Amino acid sequence: METFMKQRPVPKELKILRALKPRIVLPEKDRKRYVNLEKGYEGEVMFDARAEELATDRYILNDLLLVPFKLIQHL
């Protein structure tokens, strides 16, 4: 059974830095950002693999941001 509603996409910024890395020497700030993004994405993919093993009769929605709902009452 396919548990994930959609596959996790590679973040746009990570795609760009992956393309630039072999072509130029990244400034220290960008190099650190690249390493952090790469590690973060790798961790998310590993988590997805683990979640896939554990999930039965569930759906997993990747990259879903839940924002608290605030009811505004006008007087």
Secondary structure as UniProt FT lines:
FT   HELIX           12..20
FT   TURN            21..23
FT   HELIX           28..54
FT   TURN            62..63
//
